[in-house]
Amino acid sequence: MGFYYSLYEWYNPLYKQDVNKYVDEHMLPQLKDLVNRYQPDIIWPDGEWDHSDTVWKSREFLSWLYNESPVKNTVVTNDRWGGGRNHGGFTTTEYGSGKASLERPWEECRGIGESFGYNRNENLEQYQTSRQLVHMLIDVVSRGGNLLLNIGPAADGTIPVIMQQRLKDIGAWLQINGDAIYGTTAWKEAPLQKDTSVFFTRKGKDLYVLHTNWKQQVTIPGIKARSVELLGFKGKVNYKQQGQNVTITAPVLLPGELNTQQAWAYKISNAF
Protein backbone atom coordinates (compact mmCIF):
# COMPACT_ATOMS: atom_id res chain seq x y z
CA MET A 1 0.00 0.00 0.00
CA GLY A 2 1.32 3.41 -0.90
CA PHE A 3 0.44 7.09 -1.03
CA TYR A 4 0.59 9.57 -3.85
CA TYR A 5 1.45 12.96 -2.31
CA SER A 6 1.55 16.25 -4.19
CA LEU A 7 4.10 18.60 -2.62
CA TYR A 8 2.52 21.48 -4.51
CA GLU A 9 -1.00 21.94 -3.13
CA TRP A 10 -3.05 23.82 -5.68
CA TYR A 11 -4.86 26.92 -4.40
CA ASN A 12 -4.00 26.34 -0.75
CA PRO A 13 -4.08 29.91 0.68
CA LEU A 14 -1.07 29.24 2.90
CA TYR A 15 0.94 27.90 -0.06
CA LYS A 16 0.09 30.99 -2.14
CA GLN A 17 0.92 33.32 0.74
CA ASP A 18 4.11 31.81 2.19
CA VAL A 19 5.70 28.65 0.74
CA ASN A 20 8.17 28.22 3.61
CA LYS A 21 5.41 28.44 6.18
CA TYR A 22 3.32 26.00 4.14
CA VAL A 23 6.19 23.48 4.10
CA ASP A 24 6.92 23.79 7.83
CA GLU A 25 3.39 23.97 9.17
CA HIS A 26 1.38 21.92 6.69
CA MET A 27 3.31 19.70 4.27
CA LEU A 28 5.96 18.15 6.51
CA PRO A 29 3.61 17.54 9.48
CA GLN A 30 1.07 15.97 7.12
CA LEU A 31 3.65 13.71 5.48
CA LYS A 32 4.95 12.54 8.85
CA ASP A 33 1.42 11.95 10.09
CA LEU A 34 0.68 9.77 7.04
CA VAL A 35 3.81 7.72 7.70
CA ASN A 36 3.27 7.34 11.45
CA ARG A 37 -0.43 6.61 11.17
CA TYR A 38 -0.56 4.29 8.14
CA GLN A 39 3.04 3.02 7.71
CA PRO A 40 2.95 2.85 3.90
CA ASP A 41 5.27 0.75 1.76
CA ILE A 42 5.53 3.44 -0.92
CA ILE A 43 5.55 7.24 -0.86
CA TRP A 44 5.08 8.63 -4.36
CA PRO A 45 5.60 12.44 -4.32
CA ASP A 46 4.72 14.66 -7.24
CA GLY A 47 4.20 18.37 -7.99
CA GLU A 48 7.77 19.22 -7.05
CA TRP A 49 8.66 21.24 -10.13
CA ASP A 50 8.12 24.78 -8.79
CA HIS A 51 10.83 24.63 -6.13
CA SER A 52 14.16 23.10 -5.23
CA ASP A 53 14.61 20.29 -2.70
CA THR A 54 15.89 23.00 -0.34
CA VAL A 55 12.56 24.83 -0.36
CA TRP A 56 10.62 21.59 0.02
CA LYS A 57 13.06 20.45 2.74
CA SER A 58 13.07 17.07 1.04
CA ARG A 59 16.44 16.00 2.37
CA GLU A 60 15.35 16.63 5.95
CA PHE A 61 12.18 14.60 5.45
CA LEU A 62 13.98 11.73 3.72
CA SER A 63 16.60 11.66 6.46
CA TRP A 64 13.82 11.24 9.02
CA LEU A 65 12.00 8.71 6.82
CA TYR A 66 14.97 6.40 6.28
CA ASN A 67 16.57 6.74 9.72
CA GLU A 68 13.86 7.34 12.32
CA SER A 69 10.40 6.57 10.93
CA PRO A 70 8.49 3.35 11.68
CA VAL A 71 8.98 2.26 8.04
CA LYS A 72 12.67 3.14 7.81
CA ASN A 73 13.66 -0.40 6.77
CA THR A 74 10.85 -1.10 4.31
CA VAL A 75 9.63 2.10 2.60
CA VAL A 76 10.56 3.10 -0.95
CA THR A 77 10.05 6.47 -2.64
CA ASN A 78 10.32 7.86 -6.14
CA ASP A 79 12.61 10.72 -7.22
CA ARG A 80 10.17 13.65 -7.36
CA TRP A 81 11.51 15.70 -4.47
CA GLY A 82 12.59 18.83 -6.35
CA GLY A 83 16.03 20.03 -7.40
CA GLY A 84 16.77 17.69 -10.30
CA ARG A 85 15.20 14.53 -8.89
CA ASN A 86 18.38 13.07 -7.44
CA HIS A 87 16.79 11.78 -4.25
CA GLY A 88 14.57 8.81 -3.55
CA GLY A 89 14.81 5.17 -4.47
CA PHE A 90 13.62 4.93 -8.07
CA THR A 91 13.40 7.10 -11.18
CA THR A 92 10.02 7.91 -12.72
CA THR A 93 9.45 8.40 -16.41
CA GLU A 94 6.04 9.60 -17.60
CA TYR A 95 4.34 8.80 -20.91
CA GLY A 96 7.75 7.73 -22.21
CA SER A 97 9.53 10.98 -21.32
CA GLY A 98 12.51 11.03 -19.00
CA LYS A 99 15.56 8.82 -18.61
CA ALA A 100 15.46 5.12 -17.81
CA SER A 101 18.65 3.24 -16.97
CA LEU A 102 19.66 -0.21 -15.79
CA GLU A 103 21.90 1.53 -13.28
CA ARG A 104 18.94 2.54 -11.10
CA PRO A 105 15.43 1.17 -10.47
CA TRP A 106 12.85 2.98 -12.58
CA GLU A 107 9.14 3.07 -13.25
CA GLU A 108 7.10 4.25 -16.23
CA CYS A 109 3.81 5.88 -15.25
CA ARG A 110 0.91 6.78 -17.51
CA GLY A 111 -2.86 6.51 -17.90
CA ILE A 112 -4.70 4.12 -20.19
CA GLY A 113 -5.75 7.22 -22.12
CA GLU A 114 -4.01 10.58 -22.29
CA SER A 115 -5.30 11.68 -18.89
CA PHE A 116 -4.46 10.33 -15.45
CA GLY A 117 -7.96 10.92 -14.14
CA TYR A 118 -11.23 10.03 -15.84
CA ASN A 119 -11.78 12.43 -18.73
CA ARG A 120 -15.16 12.17 -20.43
CA ASN A 121 -13.85 14.24 -23.35
CA GLU A 122 -11.45 11.49 -24.40
CA ASN A 123 -12.55 9.34 -27.29
CA LEU A 124 -11.71 5.78 -28.26
CA GLU A 125 -8.68 6.74 -30.35
CA GLN A 126 -7.03 8.32 -27.30
CA TYR A 127 -7.09 5.05 -25.35
CA GLN A 128 -4.32 2.48 -25.69
CA THR A 129 -5.56 -0.86 -27.00
CA SER A 130 -5.05 -4.02 -24.94
CA ARG A 131 -2.38 -5.12 -27.40
CA GLN A 132 -0.52 -1.82 -27.08
CA LEU A 133 -0.65 -2.00 -23.28
CA VAL A 134 0.69 -5.56 -23.18
CA HIS A 135 3.50 -4.57 -25.54
CA MET A 136 4.26 -1.57 -23.34
CA LEU A 137 4.43 -3.80 -20.27
CA ILE A 138 6.82 -6.18 -22.02
CA ASP A 139 9.05 -3.35 -23.25
CA VAL A 140 9.27 -1.67 -19.83
CA VAL A 141 9.95 -4.89 -17.91
CA SER A 142 12.55 -6.06 -20.44
CA ARG A 143 14.45 -2.83 -19.77
CA GLY A 144 14.38 -3.37 -16.01
CA GLY A 145 11.41 -1.12 -15.26
CA ASN A 146 8.07 -1.29 -13.50
CA LEU A 147 4.83 -0.19 -15.18
CA LEU A 148 2.49 2.00 -13.16
CA LEU A 149 -0.78 2.14 -15.10
CA ASN A 150 -3.21 4.74 -13.79
CA ILE A 151 -6.94 3.99 -13.61
CA GLY A 152 -9.35 6.95 -13.40
CA PRO A 153 -12.66 6.26 -11.63
CA ALA A 154 -15.80 8.15 -12.65
CA ALA A 155 -17.40 10.62 -10.21
CA ASP A 156 -19.41 7.85 -8.52
CA GLY A 157 -16.33 5.70 -7.95
CA THR A 158 -17.03 3.19 -10.70
CA ILE A 159 -14.29 2.09 -13.09
CA PRO A 160 -15.18 2.96 -16.72
CA VAL A 161 -16.00 -0.17 -18.70
CA ILE A 162 -13.29 0.50 -21.29
CA MET A 163 -10.69 0.53 -18.51
CA GLN A 164 -12.14 -2.66 -17.01
CA GLN A 165 -11.86 -4.33 -20.39
CA ARG A 166 -8.23 -3.29 -20.83
CA LEU A 167 -7.33 -4.55 -17.34
CA LYS A 168 -9.10 -7.88 -17.86
CA ASP A 169 -7.24 -8.39 -21.14
CA ILE A 170 -3.88 -7.64 -19.51
CA GLY A 171 -4.79 -10.00 -16.66
CA ALA A 172 -5.78 -12.78 -19.08
CA TRP A 173 -2.42 -12.41 -20.86
CA LEU A 174 -0.57 -12.47 -17.53
CA GLN A 175 -2.38 -15.63 -16.44
CA ILE A 176 -0.57 -17.40 -19.25
CA ASN A 177 2.65 -15.41 -19.50
CA GLY A 178 3.09 -13.89 -16.03
CA ASP A 179 6.11 -16.11 -15.34
CA ALA A 180 8.01 -14.05 -17.93
CA ILE A 181 7.08 -10.80 -16.14
CA TYR A 182 6.72 -11.25 -12.37
CA GLY A 183 9.98 -11.38 -10.44
CA THR A 184 12.11 -10.95 -13.54
CA THR A 185 14.98 -8.59 -14.30
CA ALA A 186 16.43 -7.23 -17.49
CA TRP A 187 18.91 -9.44 -19.30
CA LYS A 188 21.90 -7.15 -19.17
CA GLU A 189 23.88 -9.29 -21.62
CA ALA A 190 21.07 -9.30 -24.18
CA PRO A 191 22.38 -9.10 -27.76
CA LEU A 192 21.41 -6.14 -29.87
CA GLN A 193 18.40 -7.08 -31.96
CA LYS A 194 17.45 -5.64 -35.34
CA ASP A 195 14.03 -7.15 -34.74
CA THR A 196 12.21 -4.72 -32.44
CA SER A 197 9.47 -7.28 -31.72
CA VAL A 198 11.76 -9.53 -29.63
CA PHE A 199 12.33 -8.85 -25.91
CA PHE A 200 14.13 -10.66 -23.10
CA THR A 201 13.67 -11.02 -19.35
CA ARG A 202 15.62 -13.09 -16.84
CA LYS A 203 14.78 -14.89 -13.59
CA GLY A 204 17.58 -16.78 -11.88
CA LYS A 205 18.99 -19.25 -14.40
CA ASP A 206 15.96 -19.02 -16.69
CA LEU A 207 15.71 -16.76 -19.73
CA TYR A 208 12.43 -15.64 -21.28
CA VAL A 209 12.09 -14.66 -24.92
CA LEU A 210 8.99 -12.56 -25.59
CA HIS A 211 7.88 -11.66 -29.08
CA THR A 212 5.05 -9.36 -30.02
CA ASN A 213 4.67 -10.83 -33.50
CA TRP A 214 4.24 -14.57 -34.02
CA LYS A 215 7.38 -16.04 -35.58
CA GLN A 216 8.07 -19.42 -37.15
CA GLN A 217 11.65 -19.27 -35.89
CA VAL A 218 13.63 -17.14 -33.48
CA THR A 219 17.39 -17.33 -32.84
CA ILE A 220 19.00 -16.20 -29.60
CA PRO A 221 22.78 -15.77 -29.82
CA GLY A 222 25.19 -16.16 -26.95
CA ILE A 223 23.46 -18.83 -24.82
CA LYS A 224 23.09 -22.58 -24.33
CA ALA A 225 19.77 -24.15 -23.38
CA ARG A 226 18.77 -27.22 -21.35
CA SER A 227 15.09 -27.08 -22.33
CA VAL A 228 12.61 -24.76 -24.08
CA GLU A 229 8.87 -24.36 -23.56
CA LEU A 230 6.20 -21.99 -24.83
CA LEU A 231 4.26 -20.61 -21.86
CA GLY A 232 0.69 -21.88 -21.87
CA PHE A 233 1.43 -24.61 -24.45
CA LYS A 234 1.51 -28.22 -23.22
CA GLY A 235 3.21 -29.72 -26.23
CA LYS A 236 6.87 -30.07 -27.15
CA VAL A 237 8.85 -27.13 -28.53
CA ASN A 238 11.67 -28.01 -30.93
CA TYR A 239 14.96 -26.15 -30.80
CA LYS A 240 18.52 -26.51 -32.05
CA GLN A 241 21.73 -25.69 -30.25
CA GLN A 242 24.39 -24.55 -32.72
CA GLY A 243 27.50 -23.46 -30.87
CA GLN A 244 26.46 -20.53 -28.67
CA ASN A 245 23.20 -19.96 -30.55
CA VAL A 246 19.75 -21.38 -29.84
CA THR A 247 17.16 -21.49 -32.62
CA ILE A 248 13.57 -22.14 -31.57
CA THR A 249 10.97 -23.42 -34.02
CA ALA A 250 7.43 -22.39 -33.23
CA PRO A 251 4.98 -25.24 -32.59
CA VAL A 252 1.85 -25.67 -34.67
CA LEU A 253 -1.10 -24.37 -32.66
CA LEU A 254 -4.65 -25.55 -33.09
CA PRO A 255 -7.43 -22.92 -33.04
CA GLY A 256 -8.04 -21.82 -29.45
CA GLU A 257 -5.18 -23.96 -28.12
CA LEU A 258 -3.26 -20.98 -26.77
CA ASN A 259 -5.66 -18.18 -26.00
CA THR A 260 -3.31 -15.24 -26.24
CA GLN A 261 -3.10 -12.88 -29.17
CA GLN A 262 -1.04 -9.94 -27.88
CA ALA A 263 2.36 -11.59 -27.39
CA TRP A 264 4.04 -14.93 -26.73
CA ALA A 265 6.83 -16.04 -24.39
CA TYR A 266 9.34 -18.88 -24.52
CA LYS A 267 11.04 -20.05 -21.34
CA ILE A 268 14.61 -21.30 -21.77
CA SER A 269 15.43 -23.19 -18.58
CA ASN A 270 18.98 -23.14 -17.20
CA ALA A 271 20.19 -20.81 -19.93
CA PHE A 272 23.91 -20.14 -19.67
C-alpha positions in Angstrom: 0.0 0.0 0.0 1.3 3.4 -0.9 0.4 7.1 -1.0 0.6 9.6 -3.8 1.5 13.0 -2.3 1.6 16.2 -4.2 4.1 18.6 -2.6 2.5 21.5 -4.5 -1.0 21.9 -3.1 -3.1 23.8 -5.7 -4.9 26.9 -4.4 -4.0 26.3 -0.8 -4.1 29.9 0.7 -1.1 29.2 2.9 0.9 27.9 -0.1 0.1 31.0 -2.1 0.9 33.3 0.7 4.1 31.8 2.2 5.7 28.6 0.7 8.2 28.2 3.6 5.4 28.4 6.2 3.3 26.0 4.1 6.2 23.5 4.1 6.9 23.8 7.8 3.4 24.0 9.2 1.4 21.9 6.7 3.3 19.7 4.3 6.0 18.2 6.5 3.6 17.5 9.5 1.1 16.0 7.1 3.7 13.7 5.5 5.0 12.5 8.9 1.4 11.9 10.1 0.7 9.8 7.0 3.8 7.7 7.7 3.3 7.3 11.4 -0.4 6.6 11.2 -0.6 4.3 8.1 3.0 3.0 7.7 2.9 2.9 3.9 5.3 0.7 1.8 5.5 3.4 -0.9 5.5 7.2 -0.9 5.1 8.6 -4.4 5.6 12.4 -4.3 4.7 14.7 -7.2 4.2 18.4 -8.0 7.8 19.2 -7.0 8.7 21.2 -10.1 8.1 24.8 -8.8 10.8 24.6 -6.1 14.2 23.1 -5.2 14.6 20.3 -2.7 15.9 23.0 -0.3 12.6 24.8 -0.4 10.6 21.6 0.0 13.1 20.4 2.7 13.1 17.1 1.0 16.4 16.0 2.4 15.3 16.6 5.9 12.2 14.6 5.5 14.0 11.7 3.7 16.6 11.7 6.5 13.8 11.2 9.0 12.0 8.7 6.8 15.0 6.4 6.3 16.6 6.7 9.7 13.9 7.3 12.3 10.4 6.6 10.9 8.5 3.4 11.7 9.0 2.3 8.0 12.7 3.1 7.8 13.7 -0.4 6.8 10.8 -1.1 4.3 9.6 2.1 2.6 10.6 3.1 -1.0 10.0 6.5 -2.6 10.3 7.9 -6.1 12.6 10.7 -7.2 10.2 13.6 -7.4 11.5 15.7 -4.5 12.6 18.8 -6.3 16.0 20.0 -7.4 16.8 17.7 -10.3 15.2 14.5 -8.9 18.4 13.1 -7.4 16.8 11.8 -4.3 14.6 8.8 -3.5 14.8 5.2 -4.5 13.6 4.9 -8.1 13.4 7.1 -11.2 10.0 7.9 -12.7 9.4 8.4 -16.4 6.0 9.6 -17.6 4.3 8.8 -20.9 7.7 7.7 -22.2 9.5 11.0 -21.3 12.5 11.0 -19.0 15.6 8.8 -18.6 15.5 5.1 -17.8 18.7 3.2 -17.0 19.7 -0.2 -15.8 21.9 1.5 -13.3 18.9 2.5 -11.1 15.4 1.2 -10.5 12.8 3.0 -12.6 9.1 3.1 -13.2 7.1 4.3 -16.2 3.8 5.9 -15.3 0.9 6.8 -17.5 -2.9 6.5 -17.9 -4.7 4.1 -20.2 -5.7 7.2 -22.1 -4.0 10.6 -22.3 -5.3 11.7 -18.9 -4.5 10.3 -15.4 -8.0 10.9 -14.1 -11.2 10.0 -15.8 -11.8 12.4 -18.7 -15.2 12.2 -20.4 -13.9 14.2 -23.4 -11.4 11.5 -24.4 -12.6 9.3 -27.3 -11.7 5.8 -28.3 -8.7 6.7 -30.4 -7.0 8.3 -27.3 -7.1 5.0 -25.3 -4.3 2.5 -25.7 -5.6 -0.9 -27.0 -5.0 -4.0 -24.9 -2.4 -5.1 -27.4 -0.5 -1.8 -27.1 -0.7 -2.0 -23.3 0.7 -5.6 -23.2 3.5 -4.6 -25.5 4.3 -1.6 -23.3 4.4 -3.8 -20.3 6.8 -6.2 -22.0 9.1 -3.4 -23.3 9.3 -1.7 -19.8 10.0 -4.9 -17.9 12.5 -6.1 -20.4 14.4 -2.8 -19.8 14.4 -3.4 -16.0 11.4 -1.1 -15.3 8.1 -1.3 -13.5 4.8 -0.2 -15.2 2.5 2.0 -13.2 -0.8 2.1 -15.1 -3.2 4.7 -13.8 -6.9 4.0 -13.6 -9.3 7.0 -13.4 -12.7 6.3 -11.6 -15.8 8.1 -12.6 -17.4 10.6 -10.2 -19.4 7.9 -8.5 -16.3 5.7 -7.9 -17.0 3.2 -10.7 -14.3 2.1 -13.1 -15.2 3.0 -16.7 -16.0 -0.2 -18.7 -13.3 0.5 -21.3 -10.7 0.5 -18.5 -12.1 -2.7 -17.0 -11.9 -4.3 -20.4 -8.2 -3.3 -20.8 -7.3 -4.6 -17.3 -9.1 -7.9 -17.9 -7.2 -8.4 -21.1 -3.9 -7.6 -19.5 -4.8 -10.0 -16.7 -5.8 -12.8 -19.1 -2.4 -12.4 -20.9 -0.6 -12.5 -17.5 -2.4 -15.6 -16.4 -0.6 -17.4 -19.3 2.7 -15.4 -19.5 3.1 -13.9 -16.0 6.1 -16.1 -15.3 8.0 -14.0 -17.9 7.1 -10.8 -16.1 6.7 -11.2 -12.4 10.0 -11.4 -10.4 12.1 -11.0 -13.5 15.0 -8.6 -14.3 16.4 -7.2 -17.5 18.9 -9.4 -19.3 21.9 -7.1 -19.2 23.9 -9.3 -21.6 21.1 -9.3 -24.2 22.4 -9.1 -27.8 21.4 -6.1 -29.9 18.4 -7.1 -32.0 17.4 -5.6 -35.3 14.0 -7.1 -34.7 12.2 -4.7 -32.4 9.5 -7.3 -31.7 11.8 -9.5 -29.6 12.3 -8.9 -25.9 14.1 -10.7 -23.1 13.7 -11.0 -19.3 15.6 -13.1 -16.8 14.8 -14.9 -13.6 17.6 -16.8 -11.9 19.0 -19.2 -14.4 16.0 -19.0 -16.7 15.7 -16.8 -19.7 12.4 -15.6 -21.3 12.1 -14.7 -24.9 9.0 -12.6 -25.6 7.9 -11.7 -29.1 5.1 -9.4 -30.0 4.7 -10.8 -33.5 4.2 -14.6 -34.0 7.4 -16.0 -35.6 8.1 -19.4 -37.1 11.6 -19.3 -35.9 13.6 -17.1 -33.5 17.4 -17.3 -32.8 19.0 -16.2 -29.6 22.8 -15.8 -29.8 25.2 -16.2 -27.0 23.5 -18.8 -24.8 23.1 -22.6 -24.3 19.8 -24.2 -23.4 18.8 -27.2 -21.4 15.1 -27.1 -22.3 12.6 -24.8 -24.1 8.9 -24.4 -23.6 6.2 -22.0 -24.8 4.3 -20.6 -21.9 0.7 -21.9 -21.9 1.4 -24.6 -24.5 1.5 -28.2 -23.2 3.2 -29.7 -26.2 6.9 -30.1 -27.1 8.9 -27.1 -28.5 11.7 -28.0 -30.9 15.0 -26.2 -30.8 18.5 -26.5 -32.0 21.7 -25.7 -30.3 24.4 -24.6 -32.7 27.5 -23.5 -30.9 26.5 -20.5 -28.7 23.2 -20.0 -30.5 19.7 -21.4 -29.8 17.2 -21.5 -32.6 13.6 -22.1 -31.6 11.0 -23.4 -34.0 7.4 -22.4 -33.2 5.0 -25.2 -32.6 1.8 -25.7 -34.7 -1.1 -24.4 -32.7 -4.6 -25.5 -33.1 -7.4 -22.9 -33.0 -8.0 -21.8 -29.5 -5.2 -24.0 -28.1 -3.3 -21.0 -26.8 -5.7 -18.2 -26.0 -3.3 -15.2 -26.2 -3.1 -12.9 -29.2 -1.0 -9.9 -27.9 2.4 -11.6 -27.4 4.0 -14.9 -26.7 6.8 -16.0 -24.4 9.3 -18.9 -24.5 11.0 -20.0 -21.3 14.6 -21.3 -21.8 15.4 -23.2 -18.6 19.0 -23.1 -17.2 20.2 -20.8 -19.9 23.9 -20.1 -19.7 
